Amino acid sequence: MKLLLVFPLLSLFFFCSASCEVIKALPGQPANVGFKQYSGYILVQPQHGRALFYYFVEADSANPLANPLTLWLNGGPGCSSLGFGAFMEHGPFQPREDGHLVKNQYSWNLESNMLYLESPIGVGFSYSNTSSDYLGLNDATTAKDNMQFLLNWFEEFPQYRNSDLYLSGESYAGHYIPQLADLILDYNKRFSGRPIKLKAIALGNPLLDPDISVINAEFLWSHGVISDETLLLSKTVCNASRHLKESIHQNLSKECIHVLNKLEEEMGSYTDPGDLILPICFSPTLLGQTFFQGTHNRLHWKQLAMSSAVANDPCRVDEIRQYLNTPKVQESLHANTTHLSSVWEFCGGHLSYQRDSIGINIIPLLSKLLKRSIPVLLFNGDQDSKIPLTQTRIIANMLAKELKLVPFGSYAPWYDKKQVGGWTQSFGKVRRGQNLTFLTFATVRGAAHEVPYTSPLQALTLFQAFLRRSLLPLNRV
């Protein structure tokens, strides 16, 4: 059965070249912008009319082709890289309440060409003309669509086909990014043409193994958020991993419900588990939106209204939602060109993601990528209790031990503008007298689940080191 949704007609994009997807100027954009922007749809499955929406920002440099290309994915599953990555975290512009955009002085396009992808279908402006497509989404279908998107996007933008490619994302992108990287390497192996020049991957606060990544009671207790009694309950009755697994299989036990209720009662309604120290937004359009719909909602977002306070603006989520639902903005982005009624949302949309994917252990895949000489950066905001830094560090140490990687130096602080940016440890191997870094773990001091949002300067420094495949600054200069 075919279902025409309130999204652009397929034929409008099938023959559209990159030239017709240039963004002349976003509404409210500052004057004298020196880099090009593109956005539109890439068809990934013609028979079903399945298309993914992207926003591409060229590097802010005299010669963008001299800069690498970075593909960014947000998690969820089911959350928008346009809303989170591009407009909330590290894109070139950030909306204000009056609809104007201000330039982000810590934008990642200062270092790289940035490609933001709304994936899978049903997220943001991405869509399918086949209703059944929304019901069978999982990690395998998402990875396949993301791979097809990348191949088709290179046909639209052939000038970037030889660029060094970096993959980065956060949260549930801990699934998306390694799975896409694996498909890229398999593609390079199978086809004799030009390989895709994948150089490294970076995962922020990533969900990697549900048995490890989400364990957070000790972290919450150490921050004074929960009582001794609730810590003991979490250790002996039901921890976050068991709760997540029971949620996946839709068989929550009374014991887990009791522990969860105690934990949420002590945490309170005005604390974001993704950032324990942030102020809240009192926007009437946001307060009361307690949970997103979806199988992973408790992990990804407890209360979006709590999200972040960059430049004294704790309500940016509200401003982004308002901006991206403005008809003139959608027109400039080449999104929803039928002008039919539809609401862009940060998370959720039309999709139903298969629960079993959430329980997949990604650690073996990271090991496989490292064995194939793909460097991996694992970074964590140290105020995130959804995916605590302690758990990501455990995984980094497990990988280093399994692969017999040598620690380069000791676990130590790294610096940004003479201030401690966080702590880091790199692992690798010595070849021909040179230290080759394969695995890096880094924390970002004071940062949240979305590191670039709450700590944009430190995130940019981290990103620069990632692209240069260098150690983070270990000297206070």
Buried (B, 14 or more C-beta within 10 A) or exposed (E): EEEEBEBBEBEBBEEBEBEEBBBEEBBBBEEEBEBBBBBBBBBBBEEBBBBBBBBBBBBBBEEBEEBBBBBBBBBBBBBBBBBBBBBBBBBBBBBBEEBBBBEBEBBBBBBBBBBBBBBBBBBBBBBBBBBEBBEEBBBEBBBBBBBBBBBBBBEBBEEBBBBBBBBBBBBBBBBBBBBBBBBBBEBBEEEEEEEBBBBBBBBBBBBBBBBBBBBBBBBBBEBEBBBEEBBEBBBEBBBBBBBBBBBBEEEBEEBBEEBBEBBBEBBEEEBBBBBBEBEBBEBEEBBEBEEBEBBBBBBBBBBBBBBBBBEEBBBBBBBBBBBBBBEEBBEBBBBBBEEEEBEBBBBBBBBBBBBEBBBBEBBEBBBBBBEEEBBBBBBBBBBBBBBBBBBBBBBBBBBBEBBEBEEBEEEEBBBBEEEBBBBBBBBBBEEEEEEBBBBBBBBBBBBBBBBBBBBBBBBBBBBBBBBEBEBBBBEEE
